């Protein structure tokens, strides 16, 4: 008899879950979302790829002139991140001297192609 009573209570009550596309989930302040790169700030130092524990950041050709701490020099490489293999630990963000690589404060998308990259 208690099972029937519980079924009726659940049928007449409001849902507990959030209706996601309509209602946005509140994101905590310390949330680490999708990796992003600001190419204008990147100096090609490779620190992000060296400290990445998942080894998803590789340096690819990206020559251009950059300025850092008042000095101008030629950058040879730029980072490329395999988005869906990234563990979002934030170590690359901590070690970047210019703040060019960072974790966005938003939910990341999902997908099945493990070779998707951010450059």
C-alpha positions as CSV (number, residue, x, y, z in Angstrom):
1,X,0.0,0.0,0.0
2,X,2.9,2.4,0.7
3,X,4.1,2.0,-2.9
4,X,0.9,3.3,-4.3
5,X,0.8,6.2,-1.9
6,X,4.4,7.2,-2.9
7,X,3.5,6.9,-6.6
8,X,0.6,9.2,-6.2
9,X,2.7,11.7,-4.2
10,X,5.3,11.7,-6.9
11,X,2.8,12.2,-9.7
12,X,1.3,15.2,-8.0
13,X,4.5,16.9,-7.0
14,X,6.8,19.2,-9.0
15,X,9.9,17.8,-10.6
16,X,13.1,18.3,-8.6
17,X,15.5,18.4,-11.6
18,X,16.3,21.6,-13.5
19,X,14.9,21.9,-17.1
20,X,18.4,22.6,-18.6
21,X,17.9,24.3,-21.9
22,X,15.2,26.6,-20.4
23,X,16.9,27.2,-17.0
24,X,20.6,27.7,-16.8
25,X,22.6,25.9,-14.2
26,X,24.3,28.2,-11.7
27,X,28.1,28.0,-12.2
28,X,30.3,28.2,-9.1
29,X,33.0,30.9,-9.0
30,X,35.8,28.3,-8.9
31,X,34.6,26.4,-12.0
32,X,37.2,25.5,-14.6
33,X,35.6,25.4,-18.0
34,X,36.8,25.2,-21.6
35,X,40.4,26.1,-22.5
36,X,40.8,29.2,-24.5
37,X,43.9,30.9,-26.1
38,X,44.4,34.6,-26.8
39,X,46.9,34.5,-29.7
40,X,47.7,38.2,-29.4
41,X,49.1,37.6,-25.9
42,X,51.0,34.3,-26.7
43,X,54.8,34.7,-26.9
44,X,55.4,31.0,-27.8
45,X,57.4,30.1,-24.6
46,X,56.1,26.5,-24.5
47,X,55.6,26.6,-20.7
48,X,52.0,25.4,-21.1
49,X,53.0,22.3,-23.1
50,X,55.8,21.4,-20.8
51,X,53.7,21.5,-17.6
52,X,50.5,19.8,-19.0
53,X,50.0,16.5,-17.1
54,X,47.7,15.1,-19.8
55,X,50.1,16.1,-22.6
56,X,47.4,17.6,-24.7
57,X,49.1,20.9,-25.5
58,X,51.5,20.8,-28.5
59,X,53.4,23.7,-30.1
60,X,52.8,24.2,-33.8
61,X,54.2,26.7,-36.2
62,X,52.9,30.2,-35.6
63,X,55.5,32.8,-36.6
64,X,54.8,36.5,-36.0
65,X,56.3,39.5,-34.1
66,X,55.4,39.7,-30.4
67,X,56.1,42.2,-27.7
68,X,56.7,41.1,-24.1
69,X,57.9,43.4,-21.3
70,X,58.9,46.1,-23.7
71,X,61.0,43.9,-25.9
72,X,60.0,42.8,-29.4
73,X,61.0,39.4,-30.8
74,X,59.9,36.8,-33.4
75,X,57.7,34.1,-32.1
76,X,58.1,30.7,-33.8
77,X,55.5,28.5,-32.1
78,X,52.0,28.7,-30.7
79,X,50.0,26.3,-28.6
80,X,47.4,23.9,-29.8
81,X,45.1,22.1,-27.3
82,X,43.3,18.8,-27.9
83,X,40.0,20.0,-26.3
84,X,38.3,16.7,-25.4
85,X,41.5,15.2,-23.9
86,X,42.1,18.1,-21.6
87,X,41.5,17.4,-17.9
88,X,41.0,21.1,-17.1
89,X,43.5,21.1,-14.2
90,X,44.5,24.8,-14.8
91,X,48.2,24.2,-14.5
92,X,48.8,25.7,-18.0
93,X,46.9,28.8,-17.0
94,X,49.0,29.2,-13.8
95,X,52.3,28.9,-15.7
96,X,51.6,31.2,-18.7
97,X,53.6,34.4,-18.1
98,X,51.3,36.5,-20.3
99,X,47.9,35.0,-19.5
100,X,47.4,33.9,-23.1
101,X,46.0,30.5,-22.2
102,X,43.1,30.4,-19.7
103,X,40.1,28.4,-18.6
104,X,36.8,30.1,-19.4
105,X,34.1,30.4,-16.8
106,X,31.5,28.6,-18.8
107,X,30.4,25.1,-19.6
108,X,32.2,23.4,-22.4
109,X,30.5,21.6,-25.2
110,X,30.6,17.9,-25.6
111,X,31.5,15.7,-28.6
112,X,32.7,12.4,-29.8
113,X,35.7,13.4,-31.9
114,X,38.7,13.2,-29.5
115,X,40.9,15.0,-32.0
116,X,39.2,18.4,-31.8
117,X,41.7,21.2,-31.2
118,X,41.8,24.8,-30.0
119,X,44.5,27.0,-31.5
